[in-house]
Amino acid sequence: PAEISYTGALLVTTLLLAALLYLAVWRERRATAGFVMPEIKRKSQENNPANTPSEITGYFRNIFRKEWSPIVGGIALGIINILLFIRFRPLGVVGEISRWTTSLSDSLGLQELHLRGMEGLGACAMTVAEGSWFTSGFFLNFGIVAGALASAVFAREFKLRIPQTPIRYVQSIVGGVIMGYGAGLGLGCTLGAFFSAVPSLALNGWVYAVGLAVGAYLGVQWIKRFP
């Protein structure tokens, strides 16, 4: 917006999103007959409701147990992000986690953390938690994890998966470290630096998207070659 005004930034963002939608649908139509929402196989089919209360509770049960279409899910996430932007800040988790680690290091008397060359960027400012740790950012992060767990439990999709080979533990640890380090350098994760940045008309969201796509492609190729 600082370079081409908010109107220009909104127009460019809309055109880019439309182009990505076209490419995604075109790619899906080449692979299949169009975009296909994968269905989760259930162990048993539910019977028709026996009475009115059962039918009403069935409506709410469908919200948690049946798959949402990408359009409905995208609209819901967009509305949530707009409300957060108005009331608090765009959706993101890395900034709050950085505050936790900095505060923990300070309380343990460890050396103060610095991101040399990046201290001037607001998202990289290492600030120590003042007062209570239970801030709005804390509850936002906690709510994301708790909400994901609750939705998995309600949908009967929660299951502890234990890797069968030791290499999976190594891959998980190394991958987690790389993702965390990359999120710090990228000024956010896929939520703050991509999902929230693009609707905010920020150019860094698109730069992050390119890096995310390249990294995902290379990661998939690596797994295919070294399963």
CNS distance restraints for C-alpha pairs under 8 A (distance, minus, plus):
assign (resid   1 and name CA) (resid   5 and name CA) 4.24 0.50 0.50
assign (resid   1 and name CA) (resid   6 and name CA) 4.62 0.50 0.50
assign (resid   1 and name CA) (resid   7 and name CA) 7.75 0.50 0.50
assign (resid   1 and name CA) (resid   8 and name CA) 7.20 0.50 0.50
assign (resid   1 and name CA) (resid   9 and name CA) 5.44 0.50 0.50
assign (resid   1 and name CA) (resid 201 and name CA) 6.89 0.50 0.50
assign (resid   1 and name CA) (resid 202 and name CA) 7.62 0.50 0.50
assign (resid   2 and name CA) (resid   6 and name CA) 7.73 0.50 0.50
assign (resid   4 and name CA) (resid   8 and name CA) 5.28 0.50 0.50
assign (resid   4 and name CA) (resid   9 and name CA) 6.21 0.50 0.50
assign (resid   5 and name CA) (resid   9 and name CA) 6.17 0.50 0.50
assign (resid   6 and name CA) (resid  10 and name CA) 5.93 0.50 0.50
assign (resid   6 and name CA) (resid 201 and name CA) 7.81 0.50 0.50
assign (resid   7 and name CA) (resid  11 and name CA) 6.17 0.50 0.50
assign (resid   8 and name CA) (resid  12 and name CA) 6.13 0.50 0.50
assign (resid   9 and name CA) (resid  13 and name CA) 6.01 0.50 0.50
assign (resid   9 and name CA) (resid 201 and name CA) 5.97 0.50 0.50
assign (resid  10 and name CA) (resid  14 and name CA) 6.07 0.50 0.50
assign (resid  10 and name CA) (resid 201 and name CA) 6.55 0.50 0.50
assign (resid  11 and name CA) (resid  15 and name CA) 6.21 0.50 0.50
assign (resid  12 and name CA) (resid  16 and name CA) 6.14 0.50 0.50
assign (resid  13 and name CA) (resid  17 and name CA) 6.14 0.50 0.50
assign (resid  13 and name CA) (resid 198 and name CA) 7.45 0.50 0.50
assign (resid  13 and name CA) (resid 199 and name CA) 7.94 0.50 0.50
assign (resid  13 and name CA) (resid 201 and name CA) 6.78 0.50 0.50
assign (resid  14 and name CA) (resid  18 and name CA) 6.11 0.50 0.50
assign (resid  15 and name CA) (resid  19 and name CA) 6.11 0.50 0.50
assign (resid  16 and name CA) (resid  20 and name CA) 6.20 0.50 0.50
assign (resid  17 and name CA) (resid  21 and name CA) 6.16 0.50 0.50
assign (resid  18 and name CA) (resid  22 and name CA) 6.20 0.50 0.50
assign (resid  19 and name CA) (resid  23 and name CA) 6.22 0.50 0.50
assign (resid  20 and name CA) (resid  24 and name CA) 6.06 0.50 0.50
assign (resid  21 and name CA) (resid  25 and name CA) 6.18 0.50 0.50
assign (resid  22 and name CA) (resid  26 and name CA) 5.96 0.50 0.50
assign (resid  23 and name CA) (resid  27 and name CA) 5.98 0.50 0.50
assign (resid  24 and name CA) (resid  28 and name CA) 6.18 0.50 0.50
assign (resid  25 and name CA) (resid  29 and name CA) 6.08 0.50 0.50
assign (resid  25 and name CA) (resid  34 and name CA) 6.68 0.50 0.50
assign (resid  25 and name CA) (resid  35 and name CA) 6.39 0.50 0.50
assign (resid  26 and name CA) (resid  30 and name CA) 6.36 0.50 0.50
assign (resid  26 and name CA) (resid  34 and name CA) 7.89 0.50 0.50
assign (resid  27 and name CA) (resid  31 and name CA) 6.45 0.50 0.50
assign (resid  28 and name CA) (resid  32 and name CA) 5.79 0.50 0.50
assign (resid  28 and name CA) (resid  33 and name CA) 7.31 0.50 0.50
assign (resid  28 and name CA) (resid  34 and name CA) 5.25 0.50 0.50
assign (resid  28 and name CA) (resid  35 and name CA) 5.46 0.50 0.50
assign (resid  29 and name CA) (resid  33 and name CA) 5.06 0.50 0.50
assign (resid  29 and name CA) (resid  34 and name CA) 4.10 0.50 0.50
assign (resid  29 and name CA) (resid  35 and name CA) 6.73 0.50 0.50
assign (resid  30 and name CA) (resid  34 and name CA) 7.63 0.50 0.50
assign (resid  32 and name CA) (resid  36 and name CA) 7.76 0.50 0.50
assign (resid  37 and name CA) (resid  69 and name CA) 7.11 0.50 0.50
assign (resid  39 and name CA) (resid  67 and name CA) 7.45 0.50 0.50
assign (resid  40 and name CA) (resid  67 and name CA) 7.90 0.50 0.50
assign (resid  49 and name CA) (resid  54 and name CA) 5.33 0.50 0.50
assign (resid  49 and name CA) (resid  55 and name CA) 5.17 0.50 0.50
assign (resid  49 and name CA) (resid  58 and name CA) 7.61 0.50 0.50
assign (resid  50 and name CA) (resid  54 and name CA) 6.47 0.50 0.50
assign (resid  50 and name CA) (resid  55 and name CA) 7.53 0.50 0.50
assign (resid  51 and name CA) (resid  55 and name CA) 6.37 0.50 0.50
assign (resid  52 and name CA) (resid  56 and name CA) 6.26 0.50 0.50
assign (resid  53 and name CA) (resid  57 and name CA) 6.19 0.50 0.50
assign (resid  54 and name CA) (resid  58 and name CA) 6.02 0.50 0.50
assign (resid  55 and name CA) (resid  59 and name CA) 6.64 0.50 0.50
assign (resid  56 and name CA) (resid  60 and name CA) 7.09 0.50 0.50
assign (resid  57 and name CA) (resid  61 and name CA) 6.14 0.50 0.50
assign (resid  58 and name CA) (resid  62 and name CA) 6.14 0.50 0.50
assign (resid  59 and name CA) (resid  63 and name CA) 6.92 0.50 0.50
assign (resid  60 and name CA) (resid  64 and name CA) 7.20 0.50 0.50
assign (resid  61 and name CA) (resid  65 and name CA) 6.02 0.50 0.50
assign (resid  62 and name CA) (resid  66 and name CA) 5.20 0.50 0.50
assign (resid  63 and name CA) (resid  68 and name CA) 7.88 0.50 0.50
assign (resid  64 and name CA) (resid 151 and name CA) 6.21 0.50 0.50
assign (resid  64 and name CA) (resid 154 and name CA) 5.83 0.50 0.50
assign (resid  64 and name CA) (resid 155 and name CA) 5.36 0.50 0.50
assign (resid  65 and name CA) (resid 154 and name CA) 6.48 0.50 0.50
assign (resid  65 and name CA) (resid 155 and name CA) 4.09 0.50 0.50
assign (resid  65 and name CA) (resid 156 and name CA) 7.28 0.50 0.50
assign (resid  66 and name CA) (resid 155 and name CA) 7.29 0.50 0.50
assign (resid  68 and name CA) (resid  72 and name CA) 6.40 0.50 0.50
assign (resid  68 and name CA) (resid  73 and name CA) 6.22 0.50 0.50
assign (resid  69 and name CA) (resid  73 and name CA) 6.25 0.50 0.50
assign (resid  70 and name CA) (resid  74 and name CA) 5.85 0.50 0.50
assign (resid  71 and name CA) (resid  75 and name CA) 6.18 0.50 0.50
assign (resid  72 and name CA) (resid  76 and name CA) 6.20 0.50 0.50
assign (resid  73 and name CA) (resid  77 and name CA) 6.18 0.50 0.50
assign (resid  74 and name CA) (resid  78 and name CA) 6.03 0.50 0.50
assign (resid  75 and name CA) (resid  79 and name CA) 6.22 0.50 0.50
assign (resid  76 and name CA) (resid  80 and name CA) 6.30 0.50 0.50
assign (resid  77 and name CA) (resid  81 and name CA) 6.12 0.50 0.50
assign (resid  78 and name CA) (resid  82 and name CA) 6.20 0.50 0.50
assign (resid  79 and name CA) (resid  83 and name CA) 6.29 0.50 0.50
assign (resid  80 and name CA) (resid  84 and name CA) 6.20 0.50 0.50
assign (resid  81 and name CA) (resid  85 and name CA) 5.99 0.50 0.50
assign (resid  81 and name CA) (resid  90 and name CA) 6.04 0.50 0.50
assign (resid  81 and name CA) (resid  91 and name CA) 6.00 0.50 0.50
assign (resid  81 and name CA) (resid 196 and name CA) 7.26 0.50 0.50
assign (resid  82 and name CA) (resid  86 and name CA) 6.24 0.50 0.50
assign (resid  82 and name CA) (resid  90 and name CA) 7.58 0.50 0.50
assign (resid  83 and name CA) (resid  87 and name CA) 6.04 0.50 0.50
assign (resid  84 and name CA) (resid  88 and name CA) 5.19 0.50 0.50
assign (resid  84 and name CA) (resid  89 and name CA) 5.46 0.50 0.50
assign (resid  84 and name CA) (resid  90 and name CA) 5.69 0.50 0.50
assign (resid  84 and name CA) (resid  91 and name CA) 6.68 0.50 0.50
assign (resid  85 and name CA) (resid  89 and name CA) 4.37 0.50 0.50
assign (resid  85 and name CA) (resid  90 and name CA) 4.62 0.50 0.50
assign (resid  85 and name CA) (resid  91 and name CA) 7.54 0.50 0.50
assign (resid  90 and name CA) (resid 192 and name CA) 6.93 0.50 0.50
assign (resid  90 and name CA) (resid 196 and name CA) 5.70 0.50 0.50
assign (resid  91 and name CA) (resid 191 and name CA) 6.25 0.50 0.50
assign (resid  91 and name CA) (resid 192 and name CA) 5.74 0.50 0.50
assign (resid  91 and name CA) (resid 195 and name CA) 7.96 0.50 0.50
assign (resid  91 and name CA) (resid 196 and name CA) 6.01 0.50 0.50
assign (resid  92 and name CA) (resid 188 and name CA) 7.14 0.50 0.50
assign (resid  92 and name CA) (resid 189 and name CA) 7.31 0.50 0.50
assign (resid  92 and name CA) (resid 191 and name CA) 5.20 0.50 0.50
assign (resid  92 and name CA) (resid 192 and name CA) 4.07 0.50 0.50
assign (resid  92 and name CA) (resid 193 and name CA) 7.76 0.50 0.50
assign (resid  92 and name CA) (resid 196 and name CA) 7.42 0.50 0.50
assign (resid  93 and name CA) (resid  97 and name CA) 6.37 0.50 0.50
assign (resid  93 and name CA) (resid 137 and name CA) 7.66 0.50 0.50
assign (resid  93 and name CA) (resid 140 and name CA) 7.92 0.50 0.50
assign (resid  93 and name CA) (resid 141 and name CA) 5.96 0.50 0.50
assign (resid  93 and name CA) (resid 188 and name CA) 7.48 0.50 0.50
assign (resid  93 and name CA) (resid 189 and name CA) 7.37 0.50 0.50
assign (resid  93 and name CA) (resid 191 and name CA) 7.36 0.50 0.50
assign (resid  93 and name CA) (resid 192 and name CA) 6.92 0.50 0.50
assign (resid  94 and name CA) (resid  98 and name CA) 6.03 0.50 0.50
assign (resid  94 and name CA) (resid 183 and name CA) 7.09 0.50 0.50
assign (resid  94 and name CA) (resid 184 and name CA) 7.20 0.50 0.50
assign (resid  94 and name CA) (resid 187 and name CA) 7.82 0.50 0.50
assign (resid  94 and name CA) (resid 188 and name CA) 5.39 0.50 0.50
assign (resid  94 and name CA) (resid 189 and name CA) 6.35 0.50 0.50
assign (resid  94 and name CA) (resid 192 and name CA) 7.58 0.50 0.50
assign (resid  95 and name CA) (resid  99 and name CA) 6.35 0.50 0.50
assign (resid  95 and name CA) (resid 123 and name CA) 6.74 0.50 0.50
assign (resid  95 and name CA) (resid 124 and name CA) 7.86 0.50 0.50
assign (resid  95 and name CA) (resid 188 and name CA) 7.02 0.50 0.50
assign (resid  96 and name CA) (resid 100 and name CA) 6.37 0.50 0.50
assign (resid  96 and name CA) (resid 137 and name CA) 5.95 0.50 0.50
assign (resid  96 and name CA) (resid 138 and name CA) 6.81 0.50 0.50
assign (resid  96 and name CA) (resid 141 and name CA) 7.91 0.50 0.50
assign (resid  97 and name CA) (resid 101 and name CA) 6.35 0.50 0.50
assign (resid  98 and name CA) (resid 102 and name CA) 6.10 0.50 0.50
assign (resid  98 and name CA) (resid 126 and name CA) 7.02 0.50 0.50
assign (resid  99 and name CA) (resid 103 and name CA) 6.03 0.50 0.50
assign (resid  99 and name CA) (resid 126 and name CA) 6.60 0.50 0.50
assign (resid  99 and name CA) (resid 127 and name CA) 5.92 0.50 0.50
assign (resid  99 and name CA) (resid 128 and name CA) 6.00 0.50 0.50
assign (resid  99 and name CA) (resid 129 and name CA) 6.26 0.50 0.50
assign (resid 100 and name CA) (resid 104 and name CA) 6.02 0.50 0.50
assign (resid 100 and name CA) (resid 128 and name CA) 7.77 0.50 0.50
assign (resid 100 and name CA) (resid 129 and name CA) 7.14 0.50 0.50
assign (resid 100 and name CA) (resid 133 and name CA) 7.99 0.50 0.50
assign (resid 101 and name CA) (resid 105 and name CA) 6.06 0.50 0.50
assign (resid 102 and name CA) (resid 106 and name CA) 6.16 0.50 0.50
assign (resid 102 and name CA) (resid 112 and name CA) 7.70 0.50 0.50
assign (resid 102 and name CA) (resid 113 and name CA) 6.95 0.50 0.50
assign (resid 102 and name CA) (resid 126 and name CA) 6.52 0.50 0.50
assign (resid 102 and name CA) (resid 127 and name CA) 6.80 0.50 0.50
assign (resid 102 and name CA) (resid 128 and name CA) 5.81 0.50 0.50
assign (resid 102 and name CA) (resid 129 and name CA) 7.95 0.50 0.50
assign (resid 103 and name CA) (resid 107 and name CA) 6.14 0.50 0.50
assign (resid 103 and name CA) (resid 127 and name CA) 7.64 0.50 0.50
assign (resid 103 and name CA) (resid 128 and name CA) 4.76 0.50 0.50
assign (resid 103 and name CA) (resid 129 and name CA) 5.60 0.50 0.50
assign (resid 104 and name CA) (resid 108 and name CA) 6.24 0.50 0.50
assign (resid 105 and name CA) (resid 109 and name CA) 6.24 0.50 0.50
assign (resid 105 and name CA) (resid 110 and name CA) 5.14 0.50 0.50
assign (resid 105 and name CA) (resid 111 and name CA) 7.26 0.50 0.50
assign (resid 105 and name CA) (resid 112 and name CA) 7.33 0.50 0.50
assign (resid 106 and name CA) (resid 110 and name CA) 5.87 0.50 0.50
assign (resid 106 and name CA) (resid 111 and name CA) 7.49 0.50 0.50
assign (resid 106 and name CA) (resid 112 and name CA) 6.86 0.50 0.50
assign (resid 106 and name CA) (resid 128 and name CA) 7.47 0.50 0.50
assign (resid 113 and name CA) (resid 126 and name CA) 7.14 0.50 0.50
assign (resid 114 and name CA) (resid 119 and name CA) 7.13 0.50 0.50
assign (resid 114 and name CA) (resid 126 and name CA) 7.18 0.50 0.50
assign (resid 115 and name CA) (resid 119 and name CA) 5.76 0.50 0.50
assign (resid 115 and name CA) (resid 124 and name CA) 7.24 0.50 0.50
assign (resid 118 and name CA) (resid 124 and name CA) 6.44 0.50 0.50
assign (resid 119 and name CA) (resid 124 and name CA) 5.97 0.50 0.50
assign (resid 119 and name CA) (resid 125 and name CA) 5.70 0.50 0.50
assign (resid 119 and name CA) (resid 126 and name CA) 7.91 0.50 0.50
assign (resid 120 and name CA) (resid 124 and name CA) 7.47 0.50 0.50
assign (resid 120 and name CA) (resid 125 and name CA) 7.15 0.50 0.50
assign (resid 121 and name CA) (resid 125 and name CA) 6.54 0.50 0.50
assign (resid 123 and name CA) (resid 187 and name CA) 5.82 0.50 0.50
assign (resid 123 and name CA) (resid 188 and name CA) 7.89 0.50 0.50
assign (resid 124 and name CA) (resid 184 and name CA) 7.71 0.50 0.50
assign (resid 124 and name CA) (resid 187 and name CA) 6.56 0.50 0.50
assign (resid 129 and name CA) (resid 133 and name CA) 6.54 0.50 0.50
assign (resid 133 and name CA) (resid 138 and name CA) 7.06 0.50 0.50
assign (resid 134 and name CA) (resid 138 and name CA) 5.59 0.50 0.50
assign (resid 134 and name CA) (resid 139 and name CA) 6.85 0.50 0.50
assign (resid 135 and name CA) (resid 139 and name CA) 6.52 0.50 0.50
assign (resid 136 and name CA) (resid 140 and name CA) 6.09 0.50 0.50
assign (resid 137 and name CA) (resid 141 and name CA) 6.26 0.50 0.50
assign (resid 138 and name CA) (resid 142 and name CA) 6.13 0.50 0.50
assign (resid 139 and name CA) (resid 143 and name CA) 5.77 0.50 0.50
assign (resid 140 and name CA) (resid 144 and name CA) 6.33 0.50 0.50
assign (resid 141 and name CA) (resid 145 and name CA) 6.62 0.50 0.50
assign (resid 142 and name CA) (resid 146 and name CA) 6.02 0.50 0.50
assign (resid 143 and name CA) (resid 147 and name CA) 5.61 0.50 0.50
assign (resid 144 and name CA) (resid 148 and name CA) 6.15 0.50 0.50
assign (resid 145 and name CA) (resid 149 and name CA) 6.23 0.50 0.50
assign (resid 146 and name CA) (resid 150 and name CA) 6.05 0.50 0.50
assign (resid 147 and name CA) (resid 151 and name CA) 6.07 0.50 0.50
assign (resid 148 and name CA) (resid 152 and name CA) 6.23 0.50 0.50
assign (resid 149 and name CA) (resid 153 and name CA) 6.18 0.50 0.50
assign (resid 149 and name CA) (resid 158 and name CA) 7.53 0.50 0.50
assign (resid 150 and name CA) (resid 154 and name CA) 6.05 0.50 0.50
assign (resid 151 and name CA) (resid 155 and name CA) 6.00 0.50 0.50
assign (resid 152 and name CA) (resid 156 and name CA) 6.06 0.50 0.50
assign (resid 152 and name CA) (resid 157 and name CA) 4.98 0.50 0.50
assign (resid 152 and name CA) (resid 158 and name CA) 4.98 0.50 0.50
assign (resid 153 and name CA) (resid 157 and name CA) 6.04 0.50 0.50
assign (resid 153 and name CA) (resid 158 and name CA) 5.18 0.50 0.50
assign (resid 163 and name CA) (resid 168 and name CA) 6.06 0.50 0.50
assign (resid 163 and name CA) (resid 169 and name CA) 7.19 0.50 0.50
assign (resid 164 and name CA) (resid 168 and name CA) 7.74 0.50 0.50
assign (resid 165 and name CA) (resid 169 and name CA) 7.75 0.50 0.50
assign (resid 166 and name CA) (resid 170 and name CA) 6.89 0.50 0.50
assign (resid 167 and name CA) (resid 171 and name CA) 6.16 0.50 0.50
assign (resid 168 and name CA) (resid 172 and name CA) 6.03 0.50 0.50
assign (resid 169 and name CA) (resid 173 and name CA) 6.19 0.50 0.50
assign (resid 170 and name CA) (resid 174 and name CA) 6.03 0.50 0.50
assign (resid 171 and name CA) (resid 175 and name CA) 5.72 0.50 0.50
assign (resid 172 and name CA) (resid 176 and name CA) 5.92 0.50 0.50
assign (resid 173 and name CA) (resid 177 and name CA) 6.25 0.50 0.50
assign (resid 174 and name CA) (resid 178 and name CA) 6.21 0.50 0.50
assign (resid 175 and name CA) (resid 179 and name CA) 6.04 0.50 0.50
assign (resid 176 and name CA) (resid 180 and name CA) 6.07 0.50 0.50
assign (resid 177 and name CA) (resid 181 and name CA) 6.07 0.50 0.50
assign (resid 178 and name CA) (resid 182 and name CA) 5.89 0.50 0.50
assign (resid 179 and name CA) (resid 183 and name CA) 5.99 0.50 0.50
assign (resid 180 and name CA) (resid 184 and name CA) 6.35 0.50 0.50
assign (resid 181 and name CA) (resid 185 and name CA) 6.42 0.50 0.50
assign (resid 182 and name CA) (resid 186 and name CA) 5.81 0.50 0.50
assign (resid 183 and name CA) (resid 187 and name CA) 6.08 0.50 0.50
assign (resid 183 and name CA) (resid 188 and name CA) 4.89 0.50 0.50
assign (resid 183 and name CA) (resid 189 and name CA) 4.84 0.50 0.50
assign (resid 184 and name CA) (resid 188 and name CA) 6.03 0.50 0.50
assign (resid 184 and name CA) (resid 189 and name CA) 7.83 0.50 0.50
assign (resid 186 and name CA) (resid 193 and name CA) 7.09 0.50 0.50
assign (resid 186 and name CA) (resid 208 and name CA) 7.23 0.50 0.50
assign (resid 187 and name CA) (resid 192 and name CA) 7.97 0.50 0.50
assign (resid 187 and name CA) (resid 193 and name CA) 6.34 0.50 0.50
assign (resid 188 and name CA) (resid 192 and name CA) 5.17 0.50 0.50
assign (resid 188 and name CA) (resid 193 and name CA) 4.67 0.50 0.50
assign (resid 189 and name CA) (resid 193 and name CA) 5.51 0.50 0.50
assign (resid 189 and name CA) (resid 194 and name CA) 7.20 0.50 0.50
assign (resid 190 and name CA) (resid 194 and name CA) 4.99 0.50 0.50
assign (resid 190 and name CA) (resid 195 and name CA) 6.10 0.50 0.50
assign (resid 191 and name CA) (resid 195 and name CA) 4.75 0.50 0.50
assign (resid 191 and name CA) (resid 196 and name CA) 5.97 0.50 0.50
assign (resid 192 and name CA) (resid 196 and name CA) 5.03 0.50 0.50
assign (resid 192 and name CA) (resid 197 and name CA) 6.30 0.50 0.50
assign (resid 193 and name CA) (resid 197 and name CA) 5.34 0.50 0.50
assign (resid 193 and name CA) (resid 204 and name CA) 7.22 0.50 0.50
assign (resid 193 and name CA) (resid 205 and name CA) 5.61 0.50 0.50
assign (resid 193 and name CA) (resid 208 and name CA) 6.70 0.50 0.50
assign (resid 194 and name CA) (resid 198 and name CA) 5.91 0.50 0.50
assign (resid 194 and name CA) (resid 204 and name CA) 7.88 0.50 0.50
assign (resid 194 and name CA) (resid 205 and name CA) 4.58 0.50 0.50
assign (resid 194 and name CA) (resid 206 and name CA) 7.17 0.50 0.50
assign (resid 194 and name CA) (resid 208 and name CA) 6.23 0.50 0.50
assign (resid 194 and name CA) (resid 209 and name CA) 6.38 0.50 0.50
assign (resid 195 and name CA) (resid 199 and name CA) 7.17 0.50 0.50
assign (resid 195 and name CA) (resid 205 and name CA) 7.52 0.50 0.50
assign (resid 196 and name CA) (resid 200 and name CA) 6.29 0.50 0.50
assign (resid 196 and name CA) (resid 205 and name CA) 7.81 0.50 0.50
assign (resid 197 and name CA) (resid 201 and name CA) 6.50 0.50 0.50
assign (resid 197 and name CA) (resid 202 and name CA) 5.32 0.50 0.50
assign (resid 197 and name CA) (resid 203 and name CA) 7.70 0.50 0.50
assign (resid 197 and name CA) (resid 204 and name CA) 6.95 0.50 0.50
assign (resid 197 and name CA) (resid 205 and name CA) 4.75 0.50 0.50
assign (resid 198 and name CA) (resid 202 and name CA) 5.68 0.50 0.50
assign (resid 198 and name CA) (resid 203 and name CA) 7.29 0.50 0.50
assign (resid 198 and name CA) (resid 204 and name CA) 7.92 0.50 0.50
assign (resid 198 and name CA) (resid 205 and name CA) 4.94 0.50 0.50
assign (resid 198 and name CA) (resid 206 and name CA) 6.68 0.50 0.50
assign (resid 202 and name CA) (resid 206 and name CA) 7.73 0.50 0.50
assign (resid 203 and name CA) (resid 207 and name CA) 6.63 0.50 0.50
assign (resid 204 and name CA) (resid 208 and name CA) 5.98 0.50 0.50
assign (resid 205 and name CA) (resid 209 and name CA) 6.13 0.50 0.50
assign (resid 206 and name CA) (resid 210 and name CA) 6.33 0.50 0.50
assign (resid 207 and name CA) (resid 211 and name CA) 6.50 0.50 0.50
assign (resid 208 and name CA) (resid 212 and name CA) 5.98 0.50 0.50
assign (resid 209 and name CA) (resid 213 and name CA) 6.09 0.50 0.50
assign (resid 210 and name CA) (resid 214 and name CA) 6.24 0.50 0.50
assign (resid 211 and name CA) (resid 215 and name CA) 5.97 0.50 0.50
assign (resid 212 and name CA) (resid 216 and name CA) 6.00 0.50 0.50
assign (resid 213 and name CA) (resid 217 and name CA) 6.16 0.50 0.50
assign (resid 214 and name CA) (resid 218 and name CA) 6.22 0.50 0.50
assign (resid 215 and name CA) (resid 219 and name CA) 5.98 0.50 0.50
assign (resid 216 and name CA) (resid 220 and name CA) 6.15 0.50 0.50
assign (resid 217 and name CA) (resid 221 and name CA) 6.27 0.50 0.50
assign (resid 218 and name CA) (resid 222 and name CA) 6.13 0.50 0.50
assign (resid 219 and name CA) (resid 223 and name CA) 6.28 0.50 0.50
assign (resid 220 and name CA) (resid 224 and name CA) 6.17 0.50 0.50
assign (resid 221 and name CA) (resid 225 and name CA) 6.20 0.50 0.50
assign (resid 222 and name CA) (resid 226 and name CA) 5.89 0.50 0.50
assign (resid 222 and name CA) (resid 227 and name CA) 7.88 0.50 0.50
assign (resid 223 and name CA) (resid 227 and name CA) 4.97 0.50 0.50
